[in-house]
Amino acid sequence: MKIYRKYSAGNVALAVLSLFIAVLFLFPLFFGLSTSLKAESASFRHFFDSFKPPFTLANYVNILGSSKVPMWTFNSFLIAVISTALALSVSALAAYPLAKMEFAGKRAVFFYFLMGLMVPAEATIVPLFITVNGLYMIDTYPGMILPGIAGSMALVIMVSFFKAIPKELIEVAQIDGAKHLVIFTRIIIPLSRTVLVTNGILAFIGSWNNYLWPLLCAMGERMFTLPVGLPTFEMTYAADRVIPITCNMAASIPAIIIFLIFERQITEGIAMTGIKE
């Protein structure tokens, strides 16, 4: 009976469907990778010519050595890392009082942050640009980083997770004389590594792929990030397929590697944010 359940028609169909969906999502990645390994200005008479040898790494060597792609990669990485670190710090510090402290207007404050989820980011671009320009931070790293450190989604996730931490742990610490700062750093944060990793990865990928704000804030190629710089670079290779795809693969690889490394933490963190007391 156990063998029958394990290899039932439903399970086989589900496995085949899952495999098909996985191949469907991974095929563009394999296609881009194989195309990027072809010689520059290679001709493609048929679709499957992209998967046929010979292959070469010369395109990656040329792009990394004689273009501005490395500088744009550095900008993207620096902005993403700093934005992620600041976003985690701000979200965690704001989520702790909303989850574990009592004060007047607590629900109103939380509802205010929930309302932020209903406002599209594009609707805030004009006032954001006016504010950053008034602070003389246009075309600077602070101007690229600071607008992205406060997000309602990360805050809501952390509040839900912090509420699931037993109150008894905090009460015991308070009996021993621990203040809120000690409770936050010694109890809450160590128990919240999963949700911190989850929010950190989502924030990193969001910053890495951000296009609209860097496009408006960066006034010169020196401050371009990969999503902004790559289209300008690819315009010079409009008649070639290989170089533009190679640039996009080089831009995608860091984010893909980070996601693959922390995939388990992302899945567990999203699952655990639904746990209630």
TACOR-V884642 format. One record per residue. N is the residue number from 1. SS is DSSP state (a for helix, b for strand, c for the rest). PSI is psi in degrees with one decimal (999 if undefined). Layout:
n = {N,N}
ss = {SS,SS}
psi = {PSI,PSI}
This chain:
n = {1,2,3,4,5,6,7,8,9,10,11,12,13,14,15,16,17,18,19,20,21,22,23,24,25,26,27,28,29,30,31,32,33,34,35,36,37,38,39,40,41,42,43,44,45,46,47,48,49,50,51,52,53,54,55,56,57,58,59,60,61,62,63,64,65,66,67,68,69,70,71,72,73,74,75,76,77,78,79,80,81,82,83,84,85,86,87,88,89,90,91,92,93,94,95,96,97,98,99,100,101,102,103,104,105,106,107,108,109,110,111,112,113,114,115,116,117,118,119,120,121,122,123,124,125,126,127,128,129,130,131,132,133,134,135,136,137,138,139,140,141,142,143,144,145,146,147,148,149,150,151,152,153,154,155,156,157,158,159,160,161,162,163,164,165,166,167,168,169,170,171,172,173,174,175,176,177,178,179,180,181,182,183,184,185,186,187,188,189,190,191,192,193,194,195,196,197,198,199,200,201,202,203,204,205,206,207,208,209,210,211,212,213,214,215,216,217,218,219,220,221,222,223,224,225,226,227,228,229,230,231,232,233,234,235,236,237,238,239,240,241,242,243,244,245,246,247,248,249,250,251,252,253,254,255,256,257,258,259,260,261,262,263,264,265,266,267,268,269,270,271,272,273,274,275,276,277}
ss = {c,a,a,a,a,a,c,c,a,a,a,a,a,a,a,a,a,a,a,a,a,a,a,a,a,a,a,a,a,a,a,a,a,a,a,a,c,c,c,c,c,c,c,c,c,c,a,a,a,a,a,c,c,c,c,c,c,a,a,a,a,a,a,a,a,a,c,c,a,a,a,a,a,a,a,a,a,a,a,a,a,a,a,a,a,a,a,a,a,a,a,a,a,a,a,a,a,a,a,a,c,c,c,c,c,a,a,a,a,a,a,a,a,a,a,a,c,c,c,c,a,a,a,a,a,a,a,a,a,a,a,a,a,a,c,c,c,c,c,c,a,a,a,a,a,a,a,a,c,c,c,a,a,a,a,a,a,a,a,a,a,a,a,a,c,c,a,a,a,a,a,a,a,a,a,c,c,c,c,a,a,a,a,a,a,a,a,a,a,a,a,c,a,a,a,a,a,a,a,a,a,a,a,a,a,a,a,a,a,c,c,a,a,a,a,a,a,c,c,c,a,a,a,c,c,a,a,a,a,a,a,a,a,a,a,a,a,c,c,c,c,a,a,a,a,a,a,a,a,a,a,a,a,a,a,a,a,a,a,a,a,c,a,a,a,a,a,a,a,a,a,a,c,c,c,c,c}
psi = {-40.5,-40.8,-38.0,-43.9,-37.5,-37.6,35.5,163.9,-37.0,-43.3,-39.8,-42.7,-40.1,-39.3,-42.0,-42.4,-42.5,-41.5,-40.5,-43.8,-40.1,-44.4,-39.6,-40.0,-31.7,-18.7,-44.7,-33.5,-45.7,-39.5,-45.3,-40.5,-45.7,-37.5,-37.9,-19.0,4.1,163.6,148.9,139.3,25.4,145.2,144.5,100.2,-34.6,160.2,-40.8,-0.8,-23.1,-24.1,0.9,141.1,165.8,158.2,154.5,152.3,10.0,-34.7,-43.2,-39.0,-44.3,-42.0,-43.9,-22.5,-25.7,21.8,178.0,7.2,-42.4,-39.0,-42.2,-34.0,-42.5,-44.2,-46.4,-44.4,-45.0,-47.6,-41.1,-42.8,-48.7,-41.7,-41.1,-45.4,-44.8,-38.5,-41.0,-42.1,-48.3,-44.9,-42.6,-42.8,-34.1,-32.0,-31.7,-52.5,-33.5,-25.9,-34.0,1.4,154.5,127.9,160.1,134.3,16.3,-47.4,-36.1,-40.0,-44.3,-39.4,-34.9,-42.9,-35.1,-36.6,-28.4,-23.9,-20.9,-5.0,117.7,143.8,-33.1,-26.9,-17.3,1.2,-46.0,-53.3,-32.3,-43.1,-41.7,-41.0,-48.9,-38.2,-38.2,-24.7,5.4,40.9,8.7,139.7,36.1,160.7,-44.2,-38.5,-29.4,-29.0,-50.2,-39.0,-15.9,9.2,-13.9,116.5,137.7,-34.5,-48.8,-38.8,-46.6,-42.0,-44.0,-37.3,-44.4,-39.5,-44.7,-34.2,-26.6,-14.5,127.1,136.0,-25.1,-35.8,-42.9,-39.5,-40.2,-42.0,-39.0,-34.6,-34.1,0.0,11.3,137.4,173.4,-35.7,-40.8,-42.7,-41.8,-45.7,-31.5,-21.8,-56.4,-51.9,-48.0,-31.1,-6.4,23.4,-38.1,-48.6,-30.9,-42.7,-41.5,-52.8,-34.6,-43.8,-43.1,-39.4,-40.2,-47.5,-39.0,-42.4,-39.4,-37.1,-1.9,132.1,-45.3,-51.3,-45.0,-32.7,-38.9,-32.6,-35.5,121.2,-10.3,164.1,-23.3,-30.7,3.5,144.5,173.5,-46.7,-28.2,-40.4,-34.4,-44.0,-37.2,-35.0,-39.3,-21.1,-26.3,-8.4,43.1,-29.4,-0.6,141.9,-31.6,-51.1,-47.8,-40.7,-37.3,-42.4,-44.4,-35.8,-41.7,-33.8,-28.2,-27.8,-46.3,-44.3,-37.3,-42.9,-44.5,-41.4,-42.1,-36.9,-40.8,22.7,-43.3,-42.0,-36.0,-47.4,-46.6,-39.7,-43.9,-38.4,-40.3,-20.2,-15.0,-2.0,132.7,164.3,999}
